[in-house]
Amino acid sequence: MAAFNRVNKIKRILAWLMYLRKRKNLNKKHRTKLLNSKSCTDARNKYALPFMNVILMAINSPRTREISMHPRSLTWFDMVDRDFYDELWYVNFRVTRETFNFLLNKVRHDLLHKNTVMRLAITAKRRLALMLYYLASTAEYKTIANLFGVSRSFVCVCIREACCAITKRLSKVITFPRRQDLQQIIDGYEQKWGFPMCAGAIDGTHIPIIAPTESHVEYVNRKGFHSIVMQACVDCNYLFRDVVVGWPGSVHDARVLSNSAIYKQGNEGKLFTTDLTKEINGEEIPP
């Protein structure tokens, strides 16, 4: 019995020693694994950091932008300007070459633009011709853009710009007759139609428009279509001397006249500055 107990005690001691040895081996493997893991992390960091730096440098470095431009032909207007005879020029632009050059000299400064790094600026002559062609033909923006070698958006901008330039210079061109000019017009009316002391003929007309999105009812005239009112005064040679345009089509001609500058000047006695009269049937008749 004593021998059996001694054998069991020895087995327990050996088992305990085996457990301690196994635990020691496990701890050693765990420490080795931790060391290997740290070395791998350091190795990854060693190669990852330069790689990240390269990526950041590529992102932050200045880039050369590429801009494409659709090629357009400028041939049509060059041919028109060079080859069209006067009658054909008038058919396309509704003004003579002489009148065109006169307008160009008046608005050239307002239509000049600087060249850019992308393209050369459209000349003032081409801009004015584009606007006149649109007013003369009312062609689509796409058609005009193809003819003049520009974009459709540029057609819209150019028309507005050229019209504003002409309006800006309008007061120096369309003026009511004064002094000697007034006398020549009065003589012209009397010689052509036997109407004495007449300085001009005034009337109104309706210019058809596309119905606006807001307040379109106000633009419907008595004839039933959308329009704006133009009041014009012309001399004996059919030249415009005063123009008022922009009132909605529903507004009566009398209201347009009563709100015009020519009407107010007439009421204040400032329309004709000279004491020009003619005796007719014993009465001194002013213009």
C-alpha positions in Angstrom: 0.0 0.0 0.0 2.9 2.4 0.9 4.6 1.6 -2.4 1.4 2.4 -4.3 1.0 5.8 -2.7 4.7 6.6 -3.4 4.1 5.8 -7.1 1.0 8.1 -7.3 3.0 10.9 -5.6 5.8 10.6 -8.2 3.2 10.7 -11.0 1.6 13.9 -9.7 5.0 15.5 -9.4 5.9 14.5 -13.0 2.6 15.8 -14.2 3.1 19.1 -12.5 6.6 19.5 -14.0 5.2 18.7 -17.4 2.5 21.4 -16.9 5.1 24.0 -15.9 7.3 23.1 -18.9 4.4 23.4 -21.3 3.3 26.7 -19.8 6.9 28.0 -20.1 6.9 27.0 -23.8 3.6 28.7 -24.4 4.8 32.0 -22.8 7.9 31.9 -25.0 5.8 31.4 -28.2 3.5 34.3 -27.1 6.5 36.6 -26.5 8.0 35.6 -29.9 4.7 36.3 -31.6 4.4 39.7 -30.1 7.9 40.6 -31.1 7.2 39.4 -34.7 4.0 41.4 -34.8 5.8 44.6 -33.7 8.5 44.0 -36.3 5.9 43.5 -39.0 4.2 46.7 -38.0 7.4 48.6 -38.1 8.3 47.2 -41.5 4.9 48.1 -42.9 5.3 51.6 -41.5 8.7 51.8 -43.0 7.3 51.3 -46.5 3.8 52.8 -46.0 4.9 56.3 -44.9 7.0 57.1 -48.0 4.2 55.7 -50.2 1.7 58.0 -48.5 4.0 61.0 -49.0 4.2 60.2 -52.7 0.4 60.1 -52.9 0.0 63.4 -51.0 2.6 65.1 -53.2 0.8 63.9 -56.3 -2.5 65.3 -55.0 -1.2 68.7 -53.9 1.1 69.3 -56.9 -0.2 71.9 -59.5 -2.1 70.3 -62.4 -2.2 71.5 -65.9 -5.9 71.8 -66.9 -6.9 70.9 -70.4 -9.6 73.0 -72.1 -11.1 71.9 -75.3 -12.7 74.3 -77.8 -15.1 73.4 -80.5 -13.7 74.6 -83.8 -16.0 77.0 -85.6 -15.8 78.5 -89.1 -15.6 82.3 -89.6 -15.7 82.0 -93.4 -19.3 83.1 -94.0 -19.1 86.7 -92.7 -15.6 87.1 -94.2 -17.1 86.1 -97.6 -20.1 88.5 -97.1 -17.9 91.4 -96.1 -15.6 90.8 -99.1 -17.9 89.7 -101.9 -21.4 90.9 -101.3 -22.5 93.8 -103.5 -24.5 96.6 -102.0 -27.9 95.3 -102.9 -27.2 91.9 -101.5 -25.7 93.4 -98.4 -28.8 95.5 -97.8 -31.1 92.4 -98.2 -29.2 90.6 -95.4 -28.6 93.4 -93.0 -31.4 95.9 -93.9 -28.9 98.8 -93.9 -26.5 100.0 -96.6 -22.8 99.6 -96.2 -22.5 103.3 -95.6 -25.0 103.2 -92.7 -23.3 100.1 -91.3 -19.9 101.8 -91.3 -21.6 104.9 -89.7 -23.0 102.7 -86.9 -19.7 100.9 -86.5 -17.8 104.2 -86.0 -20.3 105.2 -83.3 -20.3 102.0 -81.3 -16.9 100.5 -82.0 -15.5 101.5 -78.6 -18.4 99.9 -76.8 -18.0 96.6 -78.6 -14.3 96.2 -78.4 -13.0 93.3 -76.2 -9.6 92.2 -75.2 -8.0 88.9 -76.5 -7.7 86.1 -73.9 -5.3 83.2 -73.6 -8.0 80.9 -74.9 -9.1 82.8 -78.0 -9.0 86.0 -80.0 -11.9 88.4 -79.2 -14.7 88.7 -81.7 -14.3 92.0 -83.6 -16.6 94.9 -83.2 -17.5 94.7 -86.9 -18.6 91.1 -86.6 -20.6 91.8 -83.4 -22.5 94.6 -85.0 -23.2 92.6 -88.2 -24.4 89.7 -86.0 -26.9 91.9 -84.3 -28.2 93.6 -87.5 -28.5 90.2 -89.2 -30.7 89.0 -86.3 -32.9 92.0 -86.4 -33.2 91.8 -90.1 -33.9 88.1 -90.4 -35.1 87.0 -86.9 -33.3 83.7 -87.6 -32.8 81.2 -84.8 -29.8 81.6 -82.5 -28.4 78.3 -83.8 -28.5 79.4 -87.4 -26.8 82.7 -86.6 -24.2 81.0 -84.4 -23.3 78.7 -87.3 -23.0 81.6 -89.8 -20.8 83.8 -87.6 -18.7 81.0 -86.1 -19.8 81.6 -82.4 -21.9 79.8 -79.8 -25.6 80.2 -79.3 -25.1 81.8 -75.9 -22.7 84.3 -77.4 -25.4 85.3 -79.9 -27.8 86.2 -77.1 -25.1 88.2 -75.3 -23.9 90.0 -78.4 -27.4 91.1 -79.5 -28.1 92.6 -76.1 -24.7 94.3 -76.0 -24.9 95.8 -79.4 -28.4 97.0 -78.9 -27.4 98.7 -75.6 -24.4 100.3 -77.3 -26.7 101.8 -80.0 -29.2 103.0 -77.5 -26.5 104.6 -75.5 -25.5 106.7 -78.6 -29.0 107.2 -79.8 -29.6 110.6 -78.2 -26.8 112.1 -80.4 -28.2 110.6 -83.6 -32.0 110.7 -83.3 -32.7 114.3 -82.3 -35.7 116.6 -82.8 -35.0 119.3 -85.4 -33.6 122.6 -84.3 -32.9 125.9 -85.9 -31.8 125.6 -89.6 -32.7 121.9 -89.6 -36.2 122.7 -88.4 -36.7 125.2 -91.2 -35.6 122.7 -93.9 -38.1 120.2 -92.6 -40.9 122.7 -92.5 -40.1 123.7 -96.1 -40.0 120.1 -97.1 -43.5 119.4 -95.8 -44.9 122.4 -97.6 -43.1 121.6 -100.9 -44.0 117.9 -101.0 -47.5 117.9 -99.6 -48.6 121.6 -99.3 -48.8 121.4 -95.5 -47.4 124.6 -94.0 -45.5 124.8 -90.7 -45.3 121.1 -90.1 -42.2 119.9 -88.3 -43.0 116.2 -88.2 -45.5 113.4 -88.3 -46.2 111.3 -85.2 -48.0 108.0 -85.0 -47.9 104.7 -83.1 -47.6 101.1 -84.1 -47.7 97.7 -82.4 -44.6 95.5 -82.5 -45.5 91.8 -82.1 -43.8 89.9 -79.3 -43.8 86.5 -77.7 -46.1 86.5 -74.7 -44.2 87.1 -71.5 -44.5 84.6 -68.6 -45.6 87.3 -66.2 -48.5 89.9 -66.7 -49.0 88.7 -70.3 -52.5 90.0 -70.3 -51.2 93.6 -70.2 -49.4 93.0 -73.5 -52.6 92.0 -75.5 -53.6 94.9 -77.7 -57.0 95.8 -79.1 -56.3 93.6 -82.2 -55.9 90.5 -80.0 -52.1 89.7 -80.1 -49.2 90.4 -77.7 -47.2 93.5 -78.5 -45.3 96.5 -77.3 -46.2 100.0 -78.5 -43.8 102.2 -80.5 -44.5 105.9 -80.9 -42.4 107.6 -83.6 -42.0 111.0 -85.0 -40.6 111.3 -88.5 -39.6 114.3 -90.7 -40.3 115.0 -94.4 -37.6 112.6 -95.5 -39.0 109.7 -93.4 -36.2 109.9 -90.9 -36.9 109.1 -87.3 -36.7 112.2 -85.1 -38.1 110.9 -81.8 -38.9 107.3 -80.7 -40.7 106.0 -77.6 -40.9 102.2 -77.4 -41.7 99.6 -74.7 -45.2 100.3 -73.4 -47.4 97.2 -73.1 -49.8 96.6 -76.0 -52.9 97.2 -74.0 -51.9 100.9 -73.3 -53.7 103.4 -75.4 -51.7 105.6 -77.9 -52.9 108.7 -76.1 -51.4 107.6 -72.8 -48.1 106.8 -74.5 -48.1 110.3 -76.0 -49.0 112.1 -72.8 -46.1 110.4 -71.0 -43.5 111.1 -73.6 -40.8 113.7 -73.4 -41.9 115.3 -76.7 -45.4 116.0 -75.3 -44.1 117.5 -72.0 -41.6 119.7 -73.9 -44.5 120.9 -76.1 -46.6 121.8 -73.1 -43.8 123.7 -71.6 -43.0 125.6 -74.8 -39.5 124.0 -75.0 -40.0 121.8 -78.1 -39.3 124.6 -80.6 -36.7 127.1 -79.3 -36.9 129.6 -82.2 -39.6 132.2 -82.8 -40.5 130.7 -86.1 -43.9 131.6 -87.4 -45.8 132.0 -90.6 -48.8 134.2 -91.3 -51.7 132.1 -92.7 -55.1 133.9 -93.3 -54.0 136.7 -91.0 -52.8 134.5 -88.2 -49.3 133.8 -87.0 -48.9 130.1 -87.0 -46.0 128.4 -85.1 -44.6 125.0 -86.0 
